[in-house]
Amino acid sequence: MTVTWEELGWERLAEGVGRCRLPGWDCTVGLVLGAGPVLMVDAGSSLAEGARLRGQARRLAGRRVTDLALTHPHFDHVLGAPAFAGADVYAAAGAETVFAHGREEIRLDAVRNGLPAAEAAEAVATLAEPGRTVRGERTLDLGAGRRALLAAVGPGHTRHDLAVLVPGDPAVVFCGDLVEESGAPQAGPDAVPSRWPAALDRLLSLGGEDARYVPGHGAVVDAAFVRRQRDALAARFGVS
């Protein structure tokens, strides 16, 4: 039985492209339906959340998620990843080091932010390093002329920020937490503030003026919003 994006609580952004705002941390995940392959952008904050997203994606696409792009290695975006068994997992080059050696900090961050300790421990214990890393740009062929461009546009919000551009009319750019709409952008200990404005310049060059920009948290925005946030960050951190 065919279901619509809206019936499952998703927002349709373009033909075959949608996103869902998750409860708890208002984290966004994206879904891109190809002729065969199915791309998920980010994975949620726990194994249970990842499993729900996997099931919803199968209902929308009629087949399993084949590719998973992780925008950055923070718990609310990656701890659902082990639920996507068999998918090729992509992240910006260097993120694999965080997955290999920073698991305890990921777990602690999740618990500090309210994820039950048992759920955090279970997810971290099964969290694997991304099998495919992106330096510069990498294009995924999703079939029937549809492509997605994975671009390592950071550092900025973290040292390993990945954006996903889905060309079309309109184009859609999944920004991760380089852009936030529901609150001020968060600069934690792994942020690189001096490079953040340049990362947003890169996002704008990828999507252009007419794209829909999907923040890691909050409502979809336009290029003008990204530019204003870029200028505010530059002023905040004293960079150009």
Backbone as CSV, one residue per row, in Angstrom:
resi,resn,N_x,N_y,N_z,CA_x,CA_y,CA_z,C_x,C_y,C_z
1,MET,0.848,-1.197,0.000,0.000,0.000,0.000,0.880,1.242,0.000
2,THR,0.620,2.146,-0.923,1.400,3.372,-1.021,1.002,4.346,0.074
3,VAL,2.003,4.966,0.700,1.746,5.996,1.701,2.385,7.292,1.225
4,THR,1.900,8.400,1.735,2.477,9.691,1.383,3.461,10.120,2.458
5,TRP,4.300,11.081,2.118,5.222,11.637,3.092,4.453,12.122,4.319
6,GLU,3.386,12.851,4.064,2.643,13.488,5.145,2.010,12.470,6.084
7,GLU,1.566,11.346,5.552,0.939,10.323,6.395,1.910,9.768,7.427
8,LEU,3.193,9.812,7.132,4.203,9.306,8.068,4.868,10.433,8.853
9,GLY,4.355,11.651,8.705,4.920,12.760,9.466,6.156,13.378,8.851
10,TRP,6.361,13.154,7.548,7.492,13.716,6.833,7.036,14.940,6.029
11,GLU,7.993,15.767,5.681,7.749,16.954,4.860,8.357,16.728,3.474
12,ARG,7.545,16.805,2.445,8.046,16.649,1.076,8.693,17.951,0.647
13,LEU,9.940,17.886,0.184,10.699,19.071,-0.196,10.807,19.248,-1.704
14,ALA,10.823,18.153,-2.423,10.909,18.146,-3.885,10.505,16.743,-4.316
15,GLU,10.435,16.519,-5.607,10.056,15.192,-6.088,11.047,14.148,-5.564
16,GLY,10.544,13.191,-4.774,11.395,12.128,-4.256,12.337,12.541,-3.151
17,VAL,12.144,13.712,-2.577,13.035,14.209,-1.521,12.186,14.705,-0.351
18,GLY,12.493,14.228,0.858,11.747,14.678,2.023,12.615,14.693,3.258
19,ARG,12.023,15.217,4.320,12.744,15.229,5.593,11.744,15.092,6.735
20,CYS,12.284,14.675,7.894,11.486,14.479,9.089,12.188,15.165,10.259
21,ARG,11.422,15.918,11.055,11.947,16.514,12.283,11.623,15.574,13.432
22,LEU,12.663,15.092,14.089,12.489,14.095,15.136,12.175,14.755,16.475
23,PRO,11.427,14.062,17.335,11.148,14.608,18.659,12.403,14.599,19.527
24,GLY,12.331,15.323,20.608,13.448,15.340,21.556,14.397,16.477,21.298
25,TRP,15.237,16.332,20.278,16.238,17.348,19.965,15.929,18.080,18.663
26,ASP,14.738,17.858,18.101,14.335,18.524,16.863,15.365,18.333,15.760
27,CYS,15.934,17.153,15.732,16.959,16.838,14.733,16.291,16.433,13.414
28,THR,16.852,16.880,12.318,16.331,16.552,10.987,17.034,15.335,10.406
29,VAL,16.257,14.460,9.769,16.812,13.432,8.889,16.200,13.641,7.509
30,GLY,16.946,13.259,6.482,16.470,13.420,5.114,16.387,12.085,4.402
31,LEU,15.590,12.038,3.354,15.438,10.833,2.550,15.367,11.230,1.088
32,VAL,16.145,10.530,0.258,16.176,10.791,-1.178,15.900,9.472,-1.886
33,LEU,14.826,9.438,-2.652,14.423,8.219,-3.339,14.947,8.231,-4.762
34,GLY,15.741,7.230,-5.091,16.212,7.067,-6.454,15.412,5.982,-7.163
35,ALA,15.822,5.658,-8.376,15.142,4.611,-9.127,15.391,3.241,-8.506
36,GLY,16.540,3.105,-7.852,16.881,1.871,-7.142,17.410,2.193,-5.764
37,PRO,18.562,2.865,-5.716,19.125,3.223,-4.419,18.237,4.185,-3.636
38,VAL,18.364,4.125,-2.319,17.640,5.010,-1.405,18.659,5.587,-0.425
39,LEU,18.720,6.915,-0.362,19.703,7.607,0.474,19.018,8.222,1.687
40,MET,19.521,7.902,2.867,19.091,8.551,4.107,20.193,9.510,4.533
41,VAL,19.790,10.692,5.015,20.741,11.676,5.536,20.530,11.774,7.042
42,ASP,21.518,11.304,7.791,21.509,11.198,9.250,20.557,10.097,9.702
43,ALA,20.720,9.688,10.985,20.130,8.415,11.403,19.394,8.459,12.719
44,GLY,19.265,9.640,13.340,18.588,9.699,14.617,19.508,9.426,15.782
45,SER,18.936,9.440,16.984,19.724,9.497,18.217,19.819,8.194,18.981
46,SER,19.196,7.133,18.492,19.228,5.860,19.209,18.924,4.737,18.235
47,LEU,19.165,3.499,18.671,18.854,2.359,17.816,17.353,2.284,17.538
48,ALA,16.536,2.580,18.542,15.094,2.525,18.341,14.645,3.568,17.328
49,GLU,15.207,4.781,17.427,14.851,5.823,16.475,15.320,5.447,15.078
50,GLY,16.524,4.914,14.970,17.020,4.470,13.679,16.142,3.392,13.068
51,ALA,15.678,2.461,13.890,14.816,1.392,13.387,13.488,1.949,12.884
52,ARG,12.930,2.931,13.601,11.686,3.562,13.126,11.899,4.253,11.787
53,LEU,13.015,4.965,11.656,13.313,5.651,10.403,13.518,4.658,9.272
54,ARG,14.198,3.567,9.558,14.405,2.532,8.543,13.070,1.991,8.060
55,GLY,12.151,1.727,8.980,10.846,1.215,8.602,10.035,2.219,7.800
56,GLN,10.086,3.485,8.192,9.364,4.511,7.451,9.935,4.678,6.051
57,ALA,11.251,4.645,5.945,11.883,4.765,4.628,11.465,3.612,3.720
58,ARG,11.387,2.409,4.267,10.967,1.267,3.450,9.520,1.444,2.981
59,ARG,8.671,1.983,3.831,7.280,2.195,3.424,7.183,3.260,2.335
60,LEU,7.989,4.298,2.430,7.949,5.360,1.434,8.571,4.938,0.104
61,ALA,9.667,4.186,0.194,10.412,3.824,-1.016,9.991,2.483,-1.602
62,GLY,9.452,1.608,-0.749,9.146,0.262,-1.205,10.355,-0.642,-1.215
63,ARG,11.457,-0.190,-0.637,12.685,-0.970,-0.582,13.564,-0.385,0.522
64,ARG,14.644,-1.060,0.828,15.465,-0.675,1.965,16.378,0.501,1.636
65,VAL,16.853,1.166,2.686,17.874,2.209,2.539,19.193,1.551,2.142
66,THR,19.775,2.026,1.041,21.045,1.460,0.559,22.247,2.308,0.940
67,ASP,22.017,3.618,1.191,23.113,4.546,1.460,22.707,5.463,2.614
68,LEU,23.655,5.713,3.507,23.419,6.566,4.671,24.547,7.583,4.751
69,ALA,24.202,8.871,4.685,25.186,9.950,4.806,25.039,10.589,6.180
70,LEU,26.137,10.661,6.925,26.142,11.254,8.259,26.779,12.637,8.172
71,THR,26.027,13.670,8.528,26.505,15.038,8.329,27.610,15.423,9.299
72,HIS,27.638,14.816,10.485,28.702,15.076,11.455,28.539,14.101,12.616
73,PRO,29.598,13.868,13.377,29.568,12.787,14.365,29.059,13.200,15.738
74,HIS,27.883,13.804,15.823,27.234,14.080,17.097,26.139,13.050,17.340
75,PHE,25.909,12.735,18.611,25.061,11.591,18.968,23.676,11.648,18.346
76,ASP,23.055,12.850,18.295,21.672,12.935,17.828,21.544,12.710,16.327
77,HIS,22.670,12.661,15.631,22.668,12.427,14.184,23.181,11.035,13.802
78,VAL,23.877,10.345,14.720,24.564,9.115,14.310,24.206,7.862,15.095
79,LEU,23.629,7.981,16.289,23.472,6.770,17.099,22.421,5.818,16.565
80,GLY,21.601,6.258,15.611,20.686,5.337,14.942,21.314,4.576,13.794
81,ALA,22.560,4.896,13.447,23.189,4.306,12.259,23.272,2.782,12.283
82,PRO,23.557,2.141,13.438,23.633,0.678,13.411,22.338,-0.006,12.993
83,ALA,21.214,0.695,13.029,19.942,0.103,12.595,19.890,-0.094,11.084
84,PHE,20.804,0.550,10.342,20.775,0.478,8.880,21.782,-0.559,8.379
85,ALA,21.630,-1.774,8.849,22.534,-2.852,8.448,22.493,-3.036,6.935
86,GLY,23.674,-3.174,6.350,23.777,-3.398,4.917,23.890,-2.142,4.087
87,ALA,23.637,-0.978,4.687,23.762,0.276,3.944,25.218,0.711,3.886
88,ASP,25.612,1.350,2.783,26.914,2.000,2.711,26.831,3.301,3.498
89,VAL,27.763,3.503,4.434,27.726,4.664,5.319,28.838,5.630,4.930
90,TYR,28.448,6.898,4.700,29.363,7.948,4.259,29.509,9.004,5.346
91,ALA,30.710,9.548,5.464,30.964,10.674,6.363,32.160,11.434,5.828
92,ALA,32.321,12.666,6.290,33.489,13.447,5.890,34.764,12.771,6.387
93,ALA,35.812,12.828,5.583,37.089,12.226,5.965,37.540,12.761,7.318
94,GLY,37.965,11.876,8.173,38.369,12.223,9.529,37.338,11.828,10.554
95,ALA,36.070,11.753,10.148,35.024,11.351,11.087,35.238,9.928,11.576
96,GLU,35.856,9.106,10.754,36.088,7.722,11.172,36.949,7.654,12.430
97,THR,37.838,8.645,12.613,38.659,8.679,13.822,37.808,8.932,15.054
98,VAL,36.802,9.786,14.913,35.883,10.045,16.031,35.125,8.780,16.385
99,PHE,34.636,8.055,15.378,33.906,6.820,15.626,34.813,5.762,16.268
100,ALA,36.070,5.756,15.880,36.992,4.737,16.399,37.483,5.055,17.802
101,HIS,37.753,6.333,18.080,38.422,6.686,19.336,37.619,7.631,20.226
102,GLY,36.488,8.145,19.729,35.710,9.098,20.508,34.365,8.567,20.968
103,ARG,34.214,7.256,21.009,32.928,6.659,21.365,32.477,7.051,22.769
104,GLU,33.423,7.072,23.703,33.042,7.392,25.077,32.518,8.819,25.180
105,GLU,33.111,9.747,24.457,32.620,11.120,24.480,31.243,11.210,23.819
106,ILE,31.017,10.441,22.738,29.696,10.411,22.124,28.661,9.902,23.121
107,ARG,29.009,8.832,23.841,28.091,8.271,24.835,27.801,9.281,25.947
108,LEU,28.847,9.891,26.465,28.676,10.853,27.551,27.839,12.052,27.100
109,ASP,28.070,12.520,25.888,27.318,13.654,25.370,25.843,13.300,25.264
110,ALA,25.550,12.081,24.803,24.162,11.640,24.699,23.490,11.613,26.067
111,VAL,24.170,11.070,27.042,23.590,10.970,28.389,23.425,12.356,29.006
112,ARG,24.429,13.218,28.819,24.323,14.588,29.346,23.115,15.316,28.779
113,ASN,22.763,14.985,27.538,21.648,15.661,26.879,20.316,14.938,27.057
114,GLY,20.295,13.882,27.853,19.030,13.277,28.223,18.696,11.927,27.634
115,LEU,19.566,11.343,26.803,19.301,9.997,26.304,19.528,9.011,27.448
116,PRO,18.596,8.098,27.701,18.799,7.123,28.765,20.135,6.396,28.616
117,ALA,20.804,6.193,29.742,22.161,5.642,29.712,22.218,4.290,29.015
118,ALA,21.218,3.443,29.237,21.233,2.116,28.615,21.114,2.219,27.098
119,GLU,20.276,3.140,26.615,20.135,3.312,25.173,21.415,3.853,24.560
120,ALA,22.054,4.795,25.249,23.308,5.352,24.748,24.388,4.273,24.679
121,ALA,24.495,3.472,25.723,25.516,2.422,25.754,25.283,1.385,24.667
122,GLU,24.014,0.999,24.467,23.692,0.006,23.438,24.064,0.507,22.053
123,ALA,23.729,1.762,21.758,24.009,2.303,20.432,25.506,2.440,20.202
124,VAL,26.225,2.971,21.188,27.666,3.173,21.027,28.382,1.838,20.858
125,ALA,27.914,0.801,21.544,28.563,-0.511,21.450,28.476,-1.093,20.047
126,THR,27.467,-0.691,19.282,27.287,-1.246,17.935,27.607,-0.244,16.836
127,LEU,28.104,0.933,17.209,28.392,1.975,16.230,29.690,1.670,15.485
128,ALA,29.589,1.480,14.187,30.760,1.150,13.371,31.313,2.402,12.698
129,GLU,32.591,2.354,12.358,33.174,3.453,11.587,32.517,3.521,10.203
130,PRO,32.319,4.733,9.669,31.783,4.842,8.304,32.686,4.105,7.321
131,GLY,32.070,3.340,6.457,32.859,2.564,5.510,33.373,3.364,4.332
132,ARG,32.771,4.533,4.075,33.145,5.346,2.922,33.309,6.794,3.373
133,THR,34.480,7.340,3.157,34.755,8.708,3.581,34.840,9.621,2.363
134,VAL,34.505,10.882,2.596,34.423,11.860,1.515,35.479,12.931,1.733
135,ARG,36.376,13.071,0.780,37.321,14.188,0.724,36.928,15.042,-0.461
136,GLY,36.642,16.285,-0.224,36.153,17.118,-1.322,34.719,16.780,-1.629
137,GLU,34.474,16.191,-2.795,33.106,15.877,-3.205,33.028,14.451,-3.738
138,ARG,31.852,13.878,-3.593,31.610,12.539,-4.119,30.171,12.481,-4.606
139,THR,29.947,11.995,-5.809,28.610,11.914,-6.385,28.074,10.495,-6.272
140,LEU,26.839,10.382,-5.765,26.148,9.100,-5.724,25.145,9.049,-6.869
141,ASP,25.204,8.001,-7.664,24.240,7.778,-8.739,23.069,6.998,-8.162
142,LEU,21.910,7.643,-8.098,20.734,7.010,-7.518,19.798,6.433,-8.570
143,GLY,20.223,6.469,-9.833,19.453,5.839,-10.898,18.482,6.785,-11.587
144,ALA,18.222,6.503,-12.866,17.266,7.261,-13.681,17.598,8.747,-13.713
145,GLY,18.880,9.059,-13.741,19.317,10.437,-13.845,19.401,11.195,-12.537
146,ARG,18.975,10.599,-11.452,19.044,11.282,-10.151,20.404,11.056,-9.510
147,ARG,20.978,12.148,-9.007,22.261,12.071,-8.320,22.201,12.882,-7.038
148,ALA,23.073,12.536,-6.119,23.254,13.321,-4.896,24.742,13.596,-4.763
149,LEU,25.068,14.837,-4.437,26.457,15.235,-4.265,26.753,15.332,-2.777
150,LEU,27.713,14.544,-2.305,28.178,14.618,-0.929,29.419,15.497,-0.925
151,ALA,29.418,16.528,-0.088,30.525,17.496,-0.080,31.020,17.715,1.342
152,ALA,32.313,17.502,1.532,32.944,17.795,2.818,33.227,19.291,2.859
153,VAL,32.288,20.053,3.400,32.350,21.517,3.335,32.987,22.136,4.571
154,GLY,33.182,21.351,5.613,33.757,21.878,6.858,35.261,22.004,6.771
155,PRO,35.862,22.295,7.928,35.284,22.291,9.270,34.458,23.536,9.549
156,GLY,33.649,23.424,10.597,32.802,24.533,11.020,32.131,24.165,12.326
157,HIS,30.924,23.609,12.235,30.234,23.138,13.438,31.043,22.041,14.123
158,THR,31.665,21.174,13.313,32.636,20.194,13.809,33.818,20.207,12.854
159,ARG,34.771,19.347,13.118,35.912,19.229,12.203,35.573,18.387,10.981
160,HIS,34.384,17.779,10.975,34.062,16.805,9.924,32.619,16.994,9.451
161,ASP,32.341,18.139,8.834,30.982,18.452,8.383,30.778,18.030,6.932
162,LEU,29.677,17.315,6.708,29.314,16.839,5.376,27.953,17.419,4.997
163,ALA,27.846,17.954,3.791,26.567,18.431,3.268,26.148,17.535,2.106
164,VAL,24.843,17.502,1.851,24.302,16.697,0.756,23.448,17.592,-0.126
165,LEU,23.829,17.710,-1.395,23.075,18.465,-2.391,22.320,17.498,-3.288
166,VAL,21.011,17.721,-3.404,20.195,16.960,-4.349,19.742,17.936,-5.430
167,PRO,20.362,17.905,-6.616,19.952,18.832,-7.677,18.505,18.591,-8.087
168,GLY,17.862,19.638,-8.571,16.480,19.519,-9.029,15.826,20.877,-9.058
169,ASP,14.525,20.860,-9.153,13.765,22.104,-9.196,12.642,22.033,-8.155
170,PRO,12.935,22.449,-6.902,14.175,23.128,-6.497,15.256,22.135,-6.080
171,ALA,16.502,22.639,-6.045,17.575,21.878,-5.429,17.371,21.887,-3.914
172,VAL,17.833,20.825,-3.265,17.728,20.707,-1.810,19.124,20.468,-1.250
173,VAL,19.481,21.227,-0.216,20.781,21.072,0.439,20.549,20.687,1.892
174,PHE,20.999,19.500,2.274,20.977,19.084,3.669,22.259,19.581,4.319
175,CYS,22.111,20.480,5.302,23.244,21.244,5.834,23.838,20.669,7.108
176,GLY,23.181,19.699,7.735,23.611,19.318,9.070,23.527,20.526,9.994
177,ASP,24.323,20.522,11.049,24.245,21.611,12.024,25.122,22.806,11.673
178,LEU,25.636,22.841,10.447,26.240,24.087,9.973,25.201,25.204,9.946
179,VAL,23.938,24.816,9.744,22.828,25.772,9.764,21.808,25.271,10.778
180,GLU,21.336,26.164,11.634,20.265,25.847,12.571,19.224,26.959,12.513
181,GLU,17.955,26.555,12.543,16.877,27.537,12.471,16.136,27.676,13.790
182,SER,16.055,26.608,14.567,15.238,26.632,15.783,15.990,27.180,16.989
183,GLY,17.217,27.578,16.793,18.020,28.173,17.848,19.332,28.650,17.262
184,ALA,20.136,29.298,18.076,21.441,29.760,17.604,22.347,28.569,17.310
185,PRO,23.188,28.645,16.276,24.135,27.565,16.001,25.003,27.273,17.223
186,GLN,25.204,25.994,17.489,25.945,25.577,18.675,27.409,25.334,18.335
187,ALA,28.280,26.002,19.078,29.727,25.839,18.881,30.304,25.145,20.099
188,GLY,30.385,23.827,20.046,30.934,23.043,21.143,32.442,22.952,21.059
189,PRO,33.041,22.090,21.874,34.506,21.989,21.918,35.130,21.467,20.636
190,ASP,34.338,20.819,19.779,34.879,20.307,18.516,34.586,21.223,17.339
191,ALA,34.039,22.406,17.590,33.786,23.366,16.510,35.082,24.049,16.087
192,VAL,35.062,24.568,14.867,36.189,25.344,14.345,35.616,26.684,13.887
193,PRO,35.391,27.606,14.833,34.687,28.853,14.515,35.329,29.669,13.404
194,SER,36.649,29.660,13.332,37.325,30.483,12.331,37.023,30.031,10.907
195,ARG,36.582,28.788,10.744,36.311,28.253,9.409,34.824,28.152,9.089
196,TRP,33.995,28.412,10.091,32.548,28.209,9.910,31.961,29.108,8.830
197,PRO,32.235,30.418,8.810,31.675,31.238,7.728,32.063,30.739,6.337
198,ALA,33.292,30.280,6.180,33.717,29.755,4.878,32.941,28.503,4.505
199,ALA,32.605,27.677,5.502,31.801,26.482,5.228,30.414,26.871,4.720
200,LEU,29.847,27.933,5.274,28.539,28.395,4.807,28.635,29.021,3.414
201,ASP,29.743,29.685,3.128,29.959,30.164,1.757,29.961,28.986,0.788
202,ARG,30.570,27.896,1.205,30.615,26.707,0.358,29.211,26.129,0.151
203,LEU,28.414,26.097,1.215,27.032,25.630,1.079,26.268,26.461,0.061
204,LEU,26.416,27.774,0.165,25.700,28.667,-0.746,26.157,28.487,-2.184
205,SER,27.433,28.214,-2.375,27.926,27.995,-3.740,27.399,26.680,-4.304
206,LEU,27.161,25.702,-3.438,26.612,24.429,-3.894,25.152,24.577,-4.314
207,GLY,24.357,25.212,-3.464,22.922,25.239,-3.697,22.440,26.398,-4.538
208,GLY,23.102,27.553,-4.422,22.664,28.725,-5.154,21.497,29.422,-4.472
209,GLU,20.992,30.427,-5.133,19.983,31.307,-4.540,18.610,30.664,-4.413
210,ASP,18.293,29.691,-5.251,16.930,29.171,-5.287,16.758,27.836,-4.570
211,ALA,17.818,27.316,-3.971,17.734,26.023,-3.295,16.945,26.136,-1.990
212,ARG,16.471,25.000,-1.527,15.903,24.880,-0.195,16.994,24.315,0.711
213,TYR,17.297,25.015,1.782,18.371,24.626,2.695,17.754,24.004,3.943
214,VAL,18.152,22.769,4.237,17.578,22.017,5.341,18.556,22.032,6.511
215,PRO,18.233,22.748,7.586,19.145,22.813,8.725,19.118,21.524,9.532
216,GLY,20.118,21.372,10.387,20.143,20.204,11.260,19.027,20.228,12.278
217,HIS,18.550,21.423,12.624,17.460,21.597,13.580,16.619,22.781,13.124
218,GLY,15.311,22.582,12.999,14.442,23.690,12.656,13.835,23.595,11.275
219,ALA,13.152,24.665,10.888,12.417,24.721,9.630,13.359,24.928,8.444
220,VAL,12.900,24.497,7.274,13.654,24.699,6.038,13.787,26.202,5.778
221,VAL,14.973,26.611,5.290,15.257,28.034,5.091,15.721,28.272,3.655
222,ASP,15.917,29.565,3.344,16.392,29.937,2.012,17.828,30.459,2.085
223,ALA,18.352,30.829,0.922,19.744,31.286,0.852,19.960,32.547,1.679
224,ALA,18.967,33.420,1.711,19.112,34.661,2.475,19.299,34.364,3.960
225,PHE,18.567,33.377,4.474,18.722,32.997,5.886,20.134,32.479,6.140
226,VAL,20.628,31.604,5.255,21.986,31.057,5.424,23.013,32.182,5.403
227,ARG,22.810,33.141,4.514,23.759,34.250,4.417,23.733,35.101,5.695
228,ARG,22.540,35.353,6.235,22.456,36.111,7.486,23.123,35.356,8.629
229,GLN,22.926,34.043,8.673,23.564,33.264,9.739,25.078,33.251,9.559
230,ARG,25.515,33.198,8.320,26.952,33.254,8.033,27.549,34.562,8.561
231,ASP,26.882,35.676,8.279,27.393,36.976,8.715,27.354,37.105,10.238
232,ALA,26.316,36.552,10.870,26.225,36.599,12.323,27.346,35.780,12.971
233,LEU,27.648,34.639,12.397,28.747,33.815,12.934,30.082,34.516,12.755
234,ALA,30.276,35.141,11.598,31.524,35.866,11.358,31.699,36.979,12.395
235,ALA,30.607,37.704,12.680,30.690,38.764,13.696,30.904,38.185,15.088
236,ARG,30.227,37.092,15.386,30.321,36.456,16.697,31.743,35.987,17.003
237,PHE,32.400,35.435,15.981,33.711,34.851,16.202,34.854,35.726,15.699
238,GLY,34.524,36.927,15.180,35.561,37.857,14.769,36.352,37.426,13.566
239,VAL,35.661,36.807,12.590,36.332,36.387,11.356,35.584,36.999,10.177
240,SER,36.181,36.955,9.019,35.554,37.550,7.837,34.856,36.485,7.011
